[in-house]
Amino acid sequence: MIGLPKRILRKIDEEAKASGIPRSDIVARIVYEYYKENLGPALSHFNVYEDHVTIKDEDLERYVDVQVKGGRLYCTYDETESCGHVDYAWQIDRVQDMIRRGDIKKRGS
C-alpha cells in the first residue's frame, strides 16, 4: 500500500463516493494519466506498406495494423476508421505521400 496524505485520501474518497467509482480505480486512473503524459507517446511507427501501416502500441503491448481500405484508413484492432491508431497513422510522412499520390483519400473526404 502506498501512503498518501490524509487530505488527498479524503479528496479521492469524496470523488469515489460522488462518482461510484472505487478508490483504487481513481488512483489507477491518476497514475495512468500521469505516466501517459510523462512517458511520451504510446504509439510509434513501425512500418508502412502500400496496403497497411503497422503501429507499435506500448499500452497494448502489441503491433496494430491500420489498413488502406477503399482509399481510407481502417484500424483492424479497433475495427473503425476513427481511433488513436488511425489518428497516429495520418501523421506518418509516408502516409502523407500516399495521400498526395491519391492512394488514400484526405481525411474527411
C-alpha positions as CSV (number, residue, x, y, z in Angstrom):
1,M,0.0,0.0,0.0
2,I,1.2,3.4,-0.9
3,G,0.8,6.1,1.8
4,L,-0.8,9.4,0.8
5,P,-1.5,12.4,2.9
6,K,-5.0,12.3,4.5
7,R,-6.2,15.4,2.8
8,I,-5.5,13.7,-0.6
9,L,-7.2,10.5,0.5
10,R,-10.2,12.4,1.7
11,K,-10.5,14.1,-1.7
12,I,-10.2,10.8,-3.5
13,D,-12.8,9.3,-1.2
14,E,-15.2,12.2,-1.9
15,E,-14.8,11.7,-5.6
16,A,-15.3,7.9,-5.2
17,K,-18.5,8.4,-3.3
18,A,-19.8,11.0,-5.7
19,S,-19.0,9.0,-8.8
20,G,-19.5,5.5,-7.5
21,I,-16.0,4.6,-8.8
22,P,-13.8,2.6,-6.3
23,R,-10.9,4.5,-4.8
24,S,-8.4,2.0,-6.3
25,D,-9.8,2.8,-9.8
26,I,-9.5,6.5,-9.2
27,V,-5.9,6.2,-8.1
28,A,-5.1,3.9,-11.0
29,R,-6.5,6.5,-13.4
30,I,-4.5,9.3,-11.9
31,V,-1.3,7.2,-12.1
32,Y,-2.1,6.2,-15.7
33,E,-2.7,9.8,-16.8
34,Y,0.5,11.0,-15.1
35,Y,2.6,8.4,-16.8
36,K,0.9,8.7,-20.1
37,E,1.7,12.4,-20.1
38,N,5.3,11.9,-18.8
39,L,6.4,8.8,-20.6
40,G,5.9,10.2,-24.1
41,P,3.7,8.8,-26.8
42,A,2.5,5.2,-26.5
43,L,2.3,4.8,-30.3
44,S,5.3,4.6,-32.7
45,H,5.6,4.0,-36.4
46,F,6.9,0.5,-37.2
47,N,6.4,0.2,-41.0
48,V,4.4,1.4,-43.9
49,Y,3.3,-0.8,-46.9
50,E,1.1,0.0,-49.8
51,D,-1.9,-1.7,-48.2
52,H,-1.3,-1.1,-44.5
53,V,0.6,0.8,-41.8
54,T,1.9,-1.1,-38.7
55,I,2.0,0.8,-35.5
56,K,3.5,-0.3,-32.2
57,D,1.2,0.4,-29.3
58,E,3.1,0.3,-26.0
59,D,0.0,0.5,-23.9
60,L,-1.5,-2.6,-25.6
61,E,2.0,-4.2,-25.8
62,R,1.3,-5.2,-29.4
63,Y,1.6,-4.2,-33.0
64,V,-1.6,-2.9,-34.7
65,D,-2.3,-2.7,-38.4
66,V,-4.1,0.2,-40.0
67,Q,-5.2,-1.0,-43.4
68,V,-5.8,1.1,-46.5
69,K,-9.3,0.0,-47.4
70,G,-11.3,1.7,-50.2
71,G,-8.9,4.6,-50.1
72,R,-9.4,5.1,-46.4
73,L,-7.5,4.1,-43.3
74,Y,-9.1,1.4,-41.2
75,C,-7.8,0.0,-37.8
76,T,-8.0,-3.8,-37.6
77,Y,-7.7,-3.8,-33.9
78,D,-10.4,-1.3,-33.0
79,E,-12.4,-2.1,-36.2
80,T,-13.0,1.5,-37.1
81,E,-11.8,4.4,-39.2
82,S,-11.6,6.7,-36.2
83,C,-9.4,5.8,-33.3
84,G,-6.0,6.7,-31.9
85,H,-4.2,4.3,-34.2
86,V,-5.8,5.9,-37.3
87,D,-5.1,9.4,-36.0
88,Y,-1.5,8.5,-35.5
89,A,-1.2,6.9,-39.0
90,W,-2.4,10.1,-40.6
91,Q,0.7,11.9,-39.2
92,I,3.3,9.5,-40.8
93,D,5.2,11.1,-43.7
94,R,4.8,8.1,-46.0
95,V,1.0,8.1,-45.4
96,Q,1.0,11.8,-46.3
97,D,2.9,10.8,-49.5
98,M,0.2,8.3,-50.3
99,I,-2.4,11.0,-49.9
100,R,-0.5,13.3,-52.3
101,R,-0.4,10.4,-54.8
102,G,-4.1,9.8,-54.4
103,D,-3.7,6.3,-52.9
104,I,-5.5,7.4,-49.8
105,K,-8.3,10.0,-49.6
106,K,-7.7,13.0,-47.4
107,R,-9.3,12.7,-44.0
108,G,-13.0,13.7,-44.1
109,S,-13.4,13.4,-47.8
